[in-house]
Amino acid sequence: MTETILLETRETKRSYGLVRGTVAILLLGLPFLGRQRIRLTTERIVIAQGFWTKTSDDIEIFRIRDVVSKQALWHRLLGIGDVIVKATEGRTEESHVLRGVPDPIGVSEAIRNAWNAVARPKVASNLDG
């Protein structure tokens, strides 16, 4: 089975807030270049970030244990929020934060649907009979 991209999004500039946004504009927008880029595929979530130093983190879909969407009041007004993905790596639990994504509930539902497609057992039906 080939890996298919289900969703691509990035941290919005609106998540920076007034002070960080003003500083970013004064610095010719350089901090905006280091925003998180999120790609959800049928097999994993890839979180890439950074401007000077690039960091890429992969979360295998079958390792996901919980997905939480979080929106502060000002995030709700801007239509953005954070999605927290809890996954297990061996015996330890990891928490990954997808910051400032547009439509955080839609993103968490897309992750949940991808998990359901991978982690739930396929039931063979023998109703022909």
DSSP file (Angstrom, degrees, kcal/mol; ACC not computed):
  #  RESIDUE AA STRUCTURE BP1 BP2  ACC     N-H-->O    O-->H-N    N-H-->O    O-->H-N    TCO  KAPPA ALPHA  PHI   PSI    X-CA   Y-CA   Z-CA
    1    1 A M              0   0    0      0, 0.0     2,-0.2     0, 0.0     0, 0.0   0.000 360.0 360.0 360.0 131.2    0.0    0.0    0.0
    2    2 A T        -     0   0    0      1,-0.1     2,-0.4    40,-0.0    40,-0.1  -0.528 360.0-106.1 -86.6 152.8    1.4    3.4   -1.0
    3    3 A E        -     0   0    0     -2,-0.2     2,-0.4    38,-0.1    -1,-0.1  -0.636  37.7-164.5 -78.8 126.5    1.5    6.3    1.4
    4    4 A T        -     0   0    0     -2,-0.4    38,-1.5     0, 0.0     2,-0.5  -0.924  20.9-121.5-116.3 136.7   -1.1    9.0    0.5
    5    5 A I  E     +A   41   0A   0     -2,-0.4    36,-0.3    36,-0.2     3,-0.1  -0.653  30.6 174.4 -77.6 124.1   -1.1   12.5    1.7
    6    6 A L  E     +     0   0A   0     34,-3.1     2,-0.3    -2,-0.5    35,-0.2   0.749  64.8   3.5 -98.2 -31.9   -4.4   13.2    3.5
    7    7 A L  E     -A   40   0A   0     33,-1.9    33,-3.2     2,-0.0     2,-0.4  -0.976  52.8-170.4-158.6 137.7   -3.8   16.7    4.8
    8    8 A E  E     +A   39   0A   0     -2,-0.3     2,-0.3    31,-0.2    31,-0.2  -0.997  26.0 142.6-131.5 130.9   -1.1   19.4    4.6
    9    9 A T  E     -A   38   0A   0     29,-2.6    29,-3.2    -2,-0.4     2,-0.3  -0.908  27.5-147.0-151.4 176.2   -1.2   22.6    6.8
   10   10 A R  E     -A   37   0A   0     -2,-0.3    27,-0.2    27,-0.3     2,-0.2  -0.969  36.9 -80.7-147.3 163.3    1.1   24.9    8.7
   11   11 A E        -     0   0    0     25,-2.6    90,-0.2    -2,-0.3    89,-0.2  -0.480  55.0-125.6 -63.2 129.8    1.2   27.0   11.7
   12   12 A T    >   -     0   0    0     88,-2.7     3,-1.3    -2,-0.2     4,-0.2  -0.420   8.8-123.7 -81.0 155.9   -0.6   30.2   10.9
   13   13 A K  G >  S+     0   0    0      1,-0.3     3,-1.6     2,-0.2     4,-0.3   0.774 108.5  71.1 -65.1 -25.5    1.0   33.7   11.3
   14   14 A R  G >  S+     0   0    0      1,-0.3     3,-0.9     2,-0.2    -1,-0.3   0.722  84.3  68.8 -64.6 -20.3   -2.0   34.5   13.5
   15   15 A S  G <  S+     0   0    0     -3,-1.3    -1,-0.3     1,-0.2    -2,-0.2   0.604  82.4  75.2 -75.8  -9.2   -0.7   32.2   16.2
   16   16 A Y  G <> S-     0   0    0     -3,-1.6     4,-0.6    -4,-0.2    -1,-0.2   0.759  91.4-143.1 -75.3 -24.0    2.2   34.5   16.9
   17   17 A G  H <>  -     0   0    0     -3,-0.9     4,-2.0    -4,-0.3     5,-0.2  -0.109  33.9 -64.0  81.1 173.3    0.1   37.1   18.8
   18   18 A L  H  > S+     0   0    0      2,-0.2     4,-2.1     3,-0.2     5,-0.2   0.922 130.4  41.9 -66.1 -48.8    0.5   40.8   18.7
   19   19 A V  H  > S+     0   0    0      2,-0.2     4,-2.3     1,-0.2     5,-0.2   0.961 119.5  41.9 -68.5 -51.9    4.0   41.2   20.3
   20   20 A R  H  X S+     0   0    0     -4,-0.6     4,-2.3     1,-0.2    -1,-0.2   0.870 114.8  53.2 -64.1 -35.3    5.7   38.3   18.5
   21   21 A G  H  X S+     0   0    0     -4,-2.0     4,-2.1     2,-0.2    -1,-0.2   0.905 109.2  48.0 -65.2 -41.8    4.0   39.3   15.2
   22   22 A T  H  X S+     0   0    0     -4,-2.1     4,-2.3     2,-0.2    -2,-0.2   0.916 112.5  48.6 -64.7 -43.7    5.3   42.8   15.4
   23   23 A V  H  X S+     0   0    0     -4,-2.3     4,-1.6     1,-0.2    -2,-0.2   0.899 110.5  52.1 -62.2 -40.7    8.8   41.6   16.2
   24   24 A A  H  <>S+     0   0    0     -4,-2.3     5,-3.2     2,-0.2     6,-0.4   0.901 109.7  48.3 -63.4 -41.3    8.6   39.2   13.2
   25   25 A I  H ><5S+     0   0    0     -4,-2.1     3,-1.5     1,-0.2    -1,-0.2   0.908 109.7  52.4 -65.7 -40.7    7.5   42.0   10.9
   26   26 A L  H 3<5S+     0   0    0     -4,-2.3    -1,-0.2     1,-0.3    -2,-0.2   0.816 106.1  54.9 -64.3 -29.3   10.3   44.2   12.1
   27   27 A L  T ><5S-     0   0    0     -4,-1.6     3,-1.4    -5,-0.2    -1,-0.3   0.040 127.2-100.9 -91.7  26.9   12.8   41.4   11.4
   28   28 A L  T < 5 -     0   0    0     -3,-1.5    -3,-0.2     1,-0.3    -2,-0.1   0.761  68.9 -65.8  61.2  28.7   11.5   41.2    7.8
   29   29 A G  T >><S+     0   0    0     -5,-3.2     3,-0.9    -6,-0.2     4,-0.7   0.544  93.5 138.2  79.4   6.2    9.3   38.2    8.5
   30   30 A L  H X>  +     0   0    0     -3,-1.4     3,-1.2    -6,-0.4     4,-0.5   0.877  68.2  55.2 -57.1 -42.0   12.2   35.8    9.2
   31   31 A P  H >4 S+     0   0    0      0, 0.0     3,-1.1     0, 0.0    -1,-0.3   0.830  99.8  62.7 -61.8 -27.5   10.5   34.1   12.2
   32   32 A F  H X4 S+     0   0    0     -3,-0.9     3,-1.2     1,-0.2    -2,-0.2   0.787  93.6  63.2 -65.6 -25.2    7.5   33.3   10.0
   33   33 A L  H << S+     0   0    0     -3,-1.2    -1,-0.2    -4,-0.7    -3,-0.1   0.733  96.5  58.3 -71.3 -20.6    9.8   31.2    7.8
   34   34 A G  T << S+     0   0    0     -3,-1.1    16,-1.4    -4,-0.5    -1,-0.2   0.214  78.3 133.6 -93.9  15.1   10.4   28.8   10.7
   35   35 A R    <   -     0   0    0     -3,-1.2     2,-0.2    14,-0.2    15,-0.1  -0.174  66.1 -91.2 -63.4 158.1    6.7   27.9   11.3
   36   36 A Q        -     0   0    0     13,-0.1   -25,-2.6    63,-0.1     2,-0.5  -0.483  34.8-157.9 -68.2 137.5    5.6   24.3   11.7
   37   37 A R  E     -AB  10  48A   0     11,-3.2    11,-2.7   -27,-0.2     2,-0.5  -0.990  11.0-162.9-117.2 126.5    4.6   22.5    8.5
   38   38 A I  E     -AB   9  47A   0    -29,-3.2   -29,-2.6    -2,-0.5     2,-0.5  -0.928  11.1-177.8-119.2 128.7    2.4   19.5    9.1
   39   39 A R  E     -AB   8  46A   0      7,-2.3     7,-2.8    -2,-0.5     2,-0.5  -0.985   7.8-163.4-127.7 122.4    1.7   16.7    6.7
   40   40 A L  E     +AB   7  45A   0    -33,-3.2   -34,-3.1    -2,-0.5   -33,-1.9  -0.909  17.0 172.4-103.9 124.8   -0.7   13.9    7.5
   41   41 A T  E     -A    5   0A   0      3,-2.9   -36,-0.2    -2,-0.5   -38,-0.1  -0.627  50.7 -93.2-118.9-178.4   -0.5   10.7    5.4
   42   42 A T  S    S+     0   0    0    -38,-1.5   -37,-0.1    -2,-0.2     3,-0.1   0.643 124.6  30.0 -70.5 -12.9   -2.1    7.3    5.6
   43   43 A E  S    S+     0   0    0      1,-0.3    18,-2.4   -39,-0.2    19,-0.4   0.648 123.7   0.5-119.0 -22.9    1.0    6.1    7.6
   44   44 A R  E     - C   0  60A   0     16,-0.3    -3,-2.9    17,-0.1     2,-0.5  -0.977  54.6-117.2-160.2 167.8    2.4    9.0    9.6
   45   45 A I  E     -BC  40  59A   0     14,-2.4    14,-2.6    -2,-0.3     2,-0.5  -0.977  27.9-158.9-112.4 129.3    2.3   12.6   10.7
   46   46 A V  E     -BC  39  58A   0     -7,-2.8    -7,-2.3    -2,-0.5     2,-0.6  -0.951   5.7-170.1-112.7 122.1    5.4   14.6    9.7
   47   47 A I  E     +BC  38  57A   0     10,-2.9    10,-2.5    -2,-0.5     2,-0.4  -0.950   9.5 179.8-112.6 113.0    6.1   17.8   11.7
   48   48 A A  E     +BC  37  56A   0    -11,-2.7   -11,-3.2    -2,-0.6     2,-0.3  -0.918   9.5 156.5-114.1 140.1    8.8   19.9   10.1
   49   49 A Q  E     + C   0  55A   0      6,-2.4     6,-2.9    -2,-0.4   -14,-0.2  -0.978  16.4  76.4-154.6 164.2   10.0   23.2   11.6
   50   50 A G        -     0   0    0    -16,-1.4     4,-0.2    -2,-0.3   -15,-0.1  -0.122  39.2-145.7 114.0 153.4   12.8   25.6   11.8
   51   51 A F  S    S+     0   0    0      2,-0.2     3,-0.2   -17,-0.1   -19,-0.0   0.691 100.1  19.8-115.2 -58.8   14.5   28.3    9.7
   52   52 A W  S    S+     0   0    0      1,-0.3     2,-0.5   -18,-0.0    -2,-0.0   0.917 137.7  31.7 -78.8 -45.9   18.3   28.1   10.5
   53   53 A T  S    S-     0   0    0      2,-0.0     2,-0.4   -19,-0.0    -1,-0.3  -0.961  82.3-147.0-115.6 119.8   18.1   24.6   11.8
   54   54 A K        -     0   0    0     -2,-0.5     2,-0.4    -3,-0.2    -4,-0.2  -0.685  14.5-171.9 -87.8 135.8   15.5   22.3   10.3
   55   55 A T  E     -C   49   0A   0     -6,-2.9    -6,-2.4    -2,-0.4     2,-0.4  -0.994   3.3-170.9-127.1 134.5   13.9   19.6   12.5
   56   56 A S  E     -C   48   0A   0     -2,-0.4     2,-0.4    -8,-0.2    -8,-0.2  -0.993   1.3-172.4-127.5 130.6   11.6   16.9   11.3
   57   57 A D  E     -C   47   0A   0    -10,-2.5   -10,-2.9    -2,-0.4     2,-0.4  -0.986   6.8-158.1-125.8 126.5    9.6   14.6   13.6
   58   58 A D  E     -C   46   0A   0     -2,-0.4     2,-0.5   -12,-0.2   -12,-0.2  -0.874   3.9-167.9-105.7 135.3    7.6   11.6   12.3
   59   59 A I  E     -C   45   0A   0    -14,-2.6   -14,-2.4    -2,-0.4     2,-0.2  -0.979  21.0-135.0-120.3 116.6    4.7   10.1   14.3
   60   60 A E  E >   -C   44   0A   0     -2,-0.5     3,-1.4   -16,-0.2     4,-0.4  -0.530  13.7-133.2 -70.7 134.9    3.6    6.7   13.0
   61   61 A I  G >  S+     0   0    0    -18,-2.4     3,-1.5     1,-0.3    -1,-0.1   0.867 103.4  57.6 -58.2 -40.5   -0.2    6.6   12.9
   62   62 A F  G 3  S+     0   0    0    -19,-0.4    -1,-0.3     1,-0.3   -18,-0.1   0.675 101.1  58.5 -69.9 -13.6   -0.5    3.2   14.6
   63   63 A R  G <  S+     0   0    0     -3,-1.4    25,-2.0    24,-0.1    -1,-0.3   0.551  79.1 113.1 -88.3  -8.6    1.4    4.5   17.6
   64   64 A I  E <   +D   87   0B   0     -3,-1.5    23,-0.3    -4,-0.4     3,-0.1  -0.429  34.2 171.3 -69.1 134.6   -1.1    7.3   18.3
   65   65 A R  E     +     0   0B   0     21,-3.3     2,-0.3     1,-0.4    22,-0.2   0.662  63.6   3.8-112.7 -29.2   -3.1    6.9   21.6
   66   66 A D  E     -D   86   0B   0     20,-1.8    20,-3.1     2,-0.0     2,-0.4  -0.989  51.5-156.3-159.6 148.7   -5.0   10.1   21.9
   67   67 A V  E     -D   85   0B   0     -2,-0.3     2,-0.4    18,-0.2    18,-0.2  -0.997  15.5-175.6-131.0 126.4   -5.6   13.4   20.0
   68   68 A V  E     -D   84   0B   0     16,-2.9    16,-3.8    -2,-0.4     2,-0.4  -0.978  12.2-154.0-124.7 131.3   -6.7   16.6   21.9
   69   69 A S  E     -D   83   0B   0     -2,-0.4     2,-0.4    14,-0.2    14,-0.2  -0.893  14.6-169.1-104.4 139.5   -7.6   19.9   20.3
   70   70 A K  E     +D   82   0B   0     12,-3.3    12,-3.0    -2,-0.4     2,-0.4  -0.991   8.6 177.4-133.2 128.6   -7.1   23.0   22.4
   71   71 A Q        -     0   0    0     -2,-0.4    10,-0.1    10,-0.2     2,-0.1  -0.967  14.5-153.8-135.8 119.2   -8.3   26.5   21.7
   72   72 A A     >  -     0   0    0     -2,-0.4     4,-2.4     1,-0.1     5,-0.2  -0.358  41.2 -97.8 -75.5 168.9   -7.9   29.6   24.0
   73   73 A L  H  > S+     0   0    0      1,-0.2     4,-1.9     2,-0.2     5,-0.2   0.925 125.9  46.5 -56.7 -48.3  -10.5   32.3   23.6
   74   74 A W  H  > S+     0   0    0      1,-0.2     4,-1.2     2,-0.2    -1,-0.2   0.807 110.2  55.0 -69.7 -26.4   -8.3   34.5   21.3
   75   75 A H  H  >>S+     0   0    0      2,-0.2     5,-2.3     1,-0.2     4,-1.0   0.914 106.5  50.9 -66.6 -42.8   -7.5   31.4   19.3
   76   76 A R  H  <5S+     0   0    0     -4,-2.4     3,-0.5     1,-0.2    -2,-0.2   0.892 107.5  53.3 -61.5 -39.1  -11.3   30.7   18.8
   77   77 A L  H  <5S+     0   0    0     -4,-1.9    -1,-0.2     1,-0.2    -2,-0.2   0.832 114.1  42.4 -64.0 -31.7  -11.7   34.3   17.6
   78   78 A L  H  <5S-     0   0    0     -4,-1.2    -1,-0.2    -3,-0.2    -2,-0.2   0.523 112.4-118.7 -92.3  -7.2   -9.0   33.8   15.0
   79   79 A G  T  <5S+     0   0    0     -4,-1.0    24,-1.6    -3,-0.5     2,-0.2   0.775  77.1 106.6  76.4  26.6  -10.2   30.3   14.0
   80   80 A I  E   < + E   0 102B   0     -5,-2.3    -1,-0.3    22,-0.2     2,-0.3  -0.736  36.0 156.6-126.8 176.5   -7.0   28.6   15.0
   81   81 A G  E     - E   0 101B   0     20,-1.2    20,-2.3    -2,-0.2     2,-0.4  -0.975  38.2 -86.5-179.5-179.6   -5.9   26.2   17.8
   82   82 A D  E     -D   70   0B   0    -12,-3.0   -12,-3.3    -2,-0.3     2,-0.5  -0.833  24.8-154.3-107.5 146.0   -3.4   23.6   18.9
   83   83 A V  E     -DE  69  98B   0     15,-2.0    15,-3.2    -2,-0.4     2,-0.6  -0.988   9.0-156.7-119.9 123.4   -3.7   19.9   18.4
   84   84 A I  E     -DE  68  97B   0    -16,-3.8   -16,-2.9    -2,-0.5     2,-0.6  -0.890   5.2-163.4-104.4 121.7   -1.9   17.7   20.9
   85   85 A V  E     -DE  67  96B   0     11,-3.1    11,-2.7    -2,-0.6     2,-0.5  -0.918   2.0-161.5-107.7 119.5   -1.0   14.2   19.6
   86   86 A K  E     +DE  66  95B   0    -20,-3.1   -21,-3.3    -2,-0.6   -20,-1.8  -0.891  20.6 164.9-103.1 126.3   -0.1   11.6   22.3
   87   87 A A  E     -DE  64  94B   0      7,-2.4     7,-3.7    -2,-0.5     2,-0.4  -0.896  31.4-121.9-135.9 162.7    1.7    8.6   21.0
   88   88 A T  E     - E   0  93B   0    -25,-2.0     2,-0.5    -2,-0.3     5,-0.2  -0.894  15.2-172.2-110.1 140.2    3.8    5.8   22.5
   89   89 A E  E >  S- E   0  92B   0      3,-2.9     3,-1.7    -2,-0.4     2,-0.5  -0.913  72.3 -48.4-127.8 101.6    7.3    5.0   21.6
   90   90 A G  T 3  S-     0   0    0     -2,-0.5    -2,-0.0     1,-0.2     0, 0.0  -0.623 122.6 -23.9  69.7-121.2    8.3    1.7   23.2
   91   91 A R  T 3  S+     0   0    0     -2,-0.5     2,-0.3    -3,-0.1    -1,-0.2   0.470 122.3  86.2-100.9  -3.6    7.1    2.1   26.8
   92   92 A T  E <  S-E   89   0B   0     -3,-1.7    -3,-2.9     0, 0.0     2,-0.5  -0.715  70.6-133.0-101.5 150.2    7.2    5.9   27.0
   93   93 A E  E     -E   88   0B   0     -2,-0.3     2,-0.3    -5,-0.2    -5,-0.3  -0.855  20.0-160.9-100.8 133.6    4.4    8.2   26.0
   94   94 A E  E     -E   87   0B   0     -7,-3.7    -7,-2.4    -2,-0.5     2,-0.4  -0.830   5.5-151.7-110.8 150.9    5.3   11.2   23.8
   95   95 A S  E     -E   86   0B   0     -2,-0.3     2,-0.4    -9,-0.2    -9,-0.2  -0.992  10.4-170.8-123.9 126.4    3.3   14.4   23.4
   96   96 A H  E     -E   85   0B   0    -11,-2.7   -11,-3.1    -2,-0.4     2,-0.6  -0.967   9.8-151.1-119.0 130.1    3.5   16.4   20.1
   97   97 A V  E     -E   84   0B   0     -2,-0.4     2,-0.9   -13,-0.2   -13,-0.2  -0.898   4.8-159.5-107.5 120.7    2.0   19.8   19.8
   98   98 A L  E >   -E   83   0B   0    -15,-3.2   -15,-2.0    -2,-0.6     3,-0.5  -0.864  30.1-147.2 -93.2 103.6    0.8   21.0   16.4
   99   99 A R  E 3   -     0   0B   0     -2,-0.9   -17,-0.2     1,-0.2   -87,-0.1  -0.479  56.9  -9.4 -84.7 141.0    0.7   24.8   17.1
  100  100 A G  E 3  S+     0   0B   0     -2,-0.2   -88,-2.7   -89,-0.2   -85,-0.2   0.782  78.6 168.3  54.5  40.4   -1.6   27.4   15.6
  101  101 A V  E <   -E   81   0B   0    -20,-2.3   -20,-1.2    -3,-0.5     2,-0.2  -0.628  38.2-113.8 -86.3 142.8   -3.3   25.2   13.0
  102  102 A P  E    S+E   80   0B   0      0, 0.0   -22,-0.2     0, 0.0     5,-0.2  -0.509  97.3   9.6 -69.9 144.3   -6.4   26.4   11.2
  103  103 A D  S  > S-     0   0    0    -24,-1.6     4,-2.1    -2,-0.2     3,-0.2   0.961  73.1-175.4  51.6  65.1   -9.5   24.4   12.0
  104  104 A P  H  > S+     0   0    0      0, 0.0     4,-2.4     0, 0.0     5,-0.2   0.816  79.9  54.7 -62.6 -30.6   -8.0   22.3   14.9
  105  105 A I  H  > S+     0   0    0      2,-0.2     4,-2.1     1,-0.2     5,-0.2   0.909 108.7  48.5 -69.5 -40.0  -11.1   20.2   15.3
  106  106 A G  H  > S+     0   0    0      2,-0.2     4,-2.1    -3,-0.2    -1,-0.2   0.883 112.0  49.6 -64.0 -39.1  -11.0   19.2   11.6
  107  107 A V  H  X S+     0   0    0     -4,-2.1     4,-2.1     2,-0.2    -2,-0.2   0.920 111.2  48.3 -66.4 -43.5   -7.3   18.4   11.8
  108  108 A S  H  X S+     0   0    0     -4,-2.4     4,-2.3     1,-0.2    -2,-0.2   0.873 111.7  50.6 -65.9 -35.3   -7.9   16.2   14.9
  109  109 A E  H  X S+     0   0    0     -4,-2.1     4,-2.7     2,-0.2    -1,-0.2   0.886 108.4  51.9 -67.5 -38.6  -10.8   14.4   13.2
  110  110 A A  H  X S+     0   0    0     -4,-2.1     4,-2.1     2,-0.2    -2,-0.2   0.902 111.3  47.4 -63.2 -40.4   -8.6   13.8   10.1
  111  111 A I  H  X S+     0   0    0     -4,-2.1     4,-2.5     2,-0.2    -2,-0.2   0.921 112.1  50.0 -64.9 -43.8   -5.9   12.2   12.4
  112  112 A R  H  X S+     0   0    0     -4,-2.3     4,-2.6     1,-0.2    -2,-0.2   0.906 110.4  49.5 -62.2 -42.1   -8.6   10.2   14.2
  113  113 A N  H  X S+     0   0    0     -4,-2.7     4,-1.9     2,-0.2    -1,-0.2   0.890 110.8  49.9 -64.5 -39.2  -10.0    8.9   10.8
  114  114 A A  H  X S+     0   0    0     -4,-2.1     4,-1.5     2,-0.2    -2,-0.2   0.902 111.3  49.4 -64.6 -40.1   -6.4    8.0    9.7
  115  115 A W  H  X>S+     0   0    0     -4,-2.5     4,-3.6     1,-0.2     5,-0.6   0.925 109.2  52.0 -64.3 -43.5   -5.9    6.1   13.0
  116  116 A N  H  X5S+     0   0    0     -4,-2.6     4,-1.0     1,-0.2    -1,-0.2   0.880 108.7  51.0 -60.1 -38.2   -9.2    4.3   12.5
  117  117 A A  H  <5S+     0   0    0     -4,-1.9    -1,-0.2    -5,-0.2    -2,-0.2   0.827 122.4  30.9 -68.6 -31.3   -8.2    3.2    9.0
  118  118 A V  H  <5S+     0   0    0     -4,-1.5    -2,-0.2    -3,-0.2    -3,-0.2   0.884 124.6  37.8 -93.5 -45.1   -4.8    1.8   10.2
  119  119 A A  H  <5S+     0   0    0     -4,-3.6    -3,-0.2    -5,-0.2    -2,-0.1   0.760  93.7  85.2 -88.6 -26.7   -5.3    0.6   13.8
  120  120 A R  S  <<S-     0   0    0     -4,-1.0     2,-0.1    -5,-0.6     3,-0.0  -0.568  85.9-110.3 -78.6 138.4   -8.8   -0.9   13.8
  121  121 A P        -     0   0    0      0, 0.0     2,-0.5     0, 0.0    -1,-0.1  -0.395  27.7-118.3 -68.0 141.7   -8.9   -4.5   12.7
  122  122 A K        -     0   0    0     -2,-0.1     2,-0.6    -3,-0.0    -5,-0.0  -0.701  26.8-142.6 -80.1 124.9  -10.5   -5.2    9.3
  123  123 A V        -     0   0    0     -2,-0.5     2,-0.5    -3,-0.0    -1,-0.0  -0.799   6.8-145.0 -95.0 121.6  -13.6   -7.4    9.9
  124  124 A A        -     0   0    0     -2,-0.6     2,-0.5     2,-0.0    -2,-0.0  -0.719  13.9-149.9 -84.9 130.7  -14.1  -10.0    7.2
  125  125 A S        -     0   0    0     -2,-0.5     2,-0.4     1,-0.0     3,-0.2  -0.891  16.7-174.5-107.8 127.2  -17.8  -10.6    6.5
  126  126 A N        +     0   0    0     -2,-0.5    -1,-0.0     1,-0.2    -2,-0.0  -0.552  35.5 135.3-115.4  64.0  -19.0  -13.9    5.3
  127  127 A L        +     0   0    0     -2,-0.4     2,-0.6     2,-0.0    -1,-0.2   0.540  40.5 102.8 -89.6  -7.2  -22.6  -13.2    4.8
  128  128 A D              0   0    0     -3,-0.2     0, 0.0     1,-0.2     0, 0.0  -0.609 360.0 360.0 -73.3 121.9  -22.7  -15.0    1.4
  129  129 A G              0   0    0     -2,-0.6    -1,-0.2     0, 0.0    -3,-0.0   0.749 360.0 360.0-156.2 360.0  -24.3  -18.0    2.1
